[in-house]
Amino acid sequence: MRERILTFVSLLLVALLSFSNLCYCDDQTILYESFDEPFDGRWIVSEKAEYQGVWKHEKSEGHDDYGLLVSEKAKKYGIVKELDVDEPLNLNEGTVVLQYEARFQEGLECGGAYLKYLRPQEAGWVPQGFDNDSPYSIMFGPDKCGATNKVHFILKHKNPKSGEFVEHHLKFPPSVPFDKLSHVYTAILKPDNEVRILVDGEEKKKGNLLSAEDFEPPLIPSKTIPDPEDKKPEDWDERAKIPDPNAVKPDDWDEDAPMEIEDEEAEKPQGWLDDEPEEVEDPEASKPEDWDDEEDGEWEAPKVSNPKCEAAPGCGEWKRPMKRNPAYKGKWSSPLIDNPAYKGIWKPRDIPNPDYFELERPNLEPIAAIGIEIWTMQDGILFDNILIAKDEKVAETYRQSTWKPKFDVEKEKQKAEDEAAGEADGLKSYQKKVFDLLYKVADISFLSAYKSKIMELIEKAETQPNLTIGVLISVVVVFLSLFFKLIFGGAKAKVEKKKPETAAETSTSEAKTEEKEETAPAPRKRQTRQLAPTTISGKTWIKLTILGAIREDRVTVFSGGGSALLRLKAVITKQSLEVTTAFTLPSSHWFSVTDAMFTG
């Protein structure tokens, strides 16, 4: 009997110790929602008409652990849970830790999974009427759609002078992880105004709440502002250079000489087949049975390379190649000289900012509830283990006990699936690693000015995986260019402030353009690139977007069953050319582009 009592006491002590480790201590945990039990009665779903998304209490895929699930695509969702505390949580005293898990079980192409930490209902809202306008103090969490890919951290701070609430966004926040695994997001607010953003327990961003370098707009406005009443004087000359009024065009300057001329020394190669076309109709091609001449137009057999041309130096009409004209000089313009009347770039004088104020600590409104208010095109988003605490160690305890075991299982499962998929899916695994690396590169601070461009490239590569290598090379080139510029500096002659171009400078600009054309490198071929086709009304359509100045009026599009010569039927714009054409090939065929000649 005594042994049983000792065993029972020992087990009780172990249970209490485990509970203590899980909760750390009650006075440090403000809210913890595990969703182990159904959320009905504890969470309030918005009754607003536009919030039609259905929340479900479901298990996380591959686990016995439950969470709050976004169950339908293309819906608005709204749900609220009030804090079970006597007083709203004061965000201005001590450390505050916000943490929760989110898993995109179907991936994430366009949707948000952020939380709003809501002000008391005295601010003018009710749970049943929760919507986008419900007042919050902090919005935190992942959001990804189009060029947007960030873990938001937004403060709504009351301007002490105007009384208005203003949104202040954390600059250069971390990116959202690109996979279907469970991830935990943590925001830590410290009494010294420090804010830290963690993803999976790893610090991704650290800033200061009062720093203009970390928040846009800054919580503390600028001491001075440009005088809105100040006007630029009419005689203010901002041109640093002007055309030399004394310059005269040389007598031997021929503006009409062409840039290129025929190479008179060139001779037609022996064996050139003048009467043979480069391509002929595919003799093995046949008109599809479902081809409708009225709907699809007259059927034409696809073209294949003329076998007679393979052994010959060339086919078709021979023309002498063009070469650079040594007499070409382009349009003449006066050289530029220093402008004696130059005064610099005008800007209005600064005056004291009437809205300026100082802060030692943000005066954030307390929070009395948490809400999820999202409009997502994605389903399968699962929320779990939502925590508000006063100590970082509490958050760490929950990460290790609730998130880490799940994440490790999911990661091992994904690794096993990738290995089982074999070589066919090896590229996907490789691409995922590349995307993960690129997202980390995009978060590098000194690349912040280029982050939107890098994110745009990554977005394109995610939707067109065949572009992965090209995108990786592009980002590496940007990175190396900035690195060498940072180390070695740029050419000082080119570091010049932009000035509005006047009519007098137009001719000079044109002359410079001509000079650039003279020194342009030799044409080069665009690398072959695969394209994804689309089948419409029995035809397989592809759309080509070509960047650069095209030098020939054709490209060759290859498919899995042969090739076809396309004549470009589109207007060539300044930097792009779009071509749409149709094929009668199966939609499973692949396409690639080659033989497109470009400059630059």
Phi, psi and omega in degrees: 000316181296323180295322179297318180296316179297320178296317181297316180297320180296316179296322179296318179296319178297317180296317179295322179294318179296317179297321179296320179294322182291316184264352182064291170191143189301322185285353178260345180255112181277318180209138170218121180239112182264344183060024175295331177250155177307146185275351181303132179091336178258328176248145183246120180279136179298138179262006177297143188299326185283348182265084185262353181296138183263121175275141179228150175264100188229159176283146172291136185304123180088003182227165171265005182275131181269158176207181179263117191252133168277113193262345185229150178278159171052050179225158170265139182234140176212127180206147187226146169228125178279145178290136179271069181224158180289323181233147175303153182285122178279118181275356185261001182237123175069192180276140175232129180241126177246129184208145173195165178255147174218137179229127178262087188292336177253018186080175181222108176259318180206104179175163178244157177216045184259159179250150174246130180259106197271147176286166178302157184294344175298344178285353174109046175207163176225150183304319182294338180254020182301130179206192183297335183269357179298131188289130178235163175259324180222139169240129188215133174142175186285149178208127182216120176193123181062230181283346179281125176206093185204158170262102184297144162218107186236129174258140169252108188244139181276122177291119185293343180268314183270339182080001181273149176268128184239137176280130178238115186264136174295129179283144175049056178289164179293161179274163180277133178303140186259079175191187182249022182269164175287134177228148182244132184246131185228132172239129182239120177254125183253159180296338180271018178077007177283140174232134180233137177247124180245141171237119184058035177081357181258129181292124180250338182204137174226136181209183179239132184300333184259006183270131176291341179281344185250341182227144179229122350290159180293151179294323178261117182290165180294147180292329180234159177221156175297138181291113181294344181269348183285136182236146179289131177299146183296330183268012181284121183254116182262004182276116179286328179235149176223156176297141179291113182292343182265356182286145180230139179293131178299150182295329184270010181277111181259106181283343184268354180295131181290158180289324181233150177225162178293144177277101183293339182276349181288143179234147180292129180299146177293140180089003179296129183265093183294326188267002181256130176286155179294329180226151179230164178294141180292114182293341181268353181282147178222152182293127179302146182297329183267013181286128179248111183299325181289322182272319186263350182088174181295130182284137175233135179294142178295156182269147172229161180298137179291117183298334180291336182280343184294325181268353182258160177291343179173166181228164178083184182295128179272135178230144177297139176289159179269150174225166182292136180279116180294342180269358183286131177232343180080187182286133181276145175213156181294140174293157180271144176231164177298137180276114181294341181263006184296132181242357183097175179283124182282144172214150182294153179290154178273143176231159178302137180282115181294342182261010182288143173210163179246150178222142169261337181204135177301143178258078183280145178288146179293162178245140183236355182199163172240147181220150173243114181228101186224155171236107189235144174270004186244143170254179177079012177278125184241125177259143181202157173049060179279130187225137166234124185219171180252007183215136180297328183294329177297313179298320179297319179300315179293322178300316183288327186268334184247315184275312188303314180300319179295314183299318180297318179296314181297320181294317179294321179296316179297320179297317180295319179296320179295320180290322180291331181294336176078198187293330183299323180259007180300324180296322180297316179298317178298318181295322179299317179296321179296315180297318178301318179294318182295321178297323177292320177298319181297337181274354179296132190299317186282357172262009186303324181293340182251008187299318182298321179293318180295318179296323178296319178297318181295319179301317180296320181292327179294323180276338177231082188303336180293348179270001187306311183298314181299318180294317179301316179297318181300315181293320178297319179298316178299315182299311181294322179300314180292324180296311181293326177294322179293322183281312188258348181080167180257175178288119185298331183295336182267349180275088184223136181296142178286141179233146177300133182277126179266171180299325182294336183265355184299314181297324178296318180297320180296321179298319180295323178298317179297322180296322178296322179295324180297322185265010181296144180291166180296150180303147178227156182275142176283140181292149180296139184218131181280148182233151179268122181275165176228131181263123178226123177053044176083346178260152175257114185256142170228152179239124180258132172242115187245125179259140179120178178264109185285140185256345179231163184263031180207155165224158177251127179252119180261144174236180179294346183245009180148204180221160179215136181273128180253135170263124185293126180239063181209156178282130178280116179269189186300316184225004183214159180216126179245134182231133175238131180216170183232149176229156176259029181268158178301148182293344180282348180291154175257161179231150172214158185244137175209180178062026174261118185269132183229162170248159174073000000 
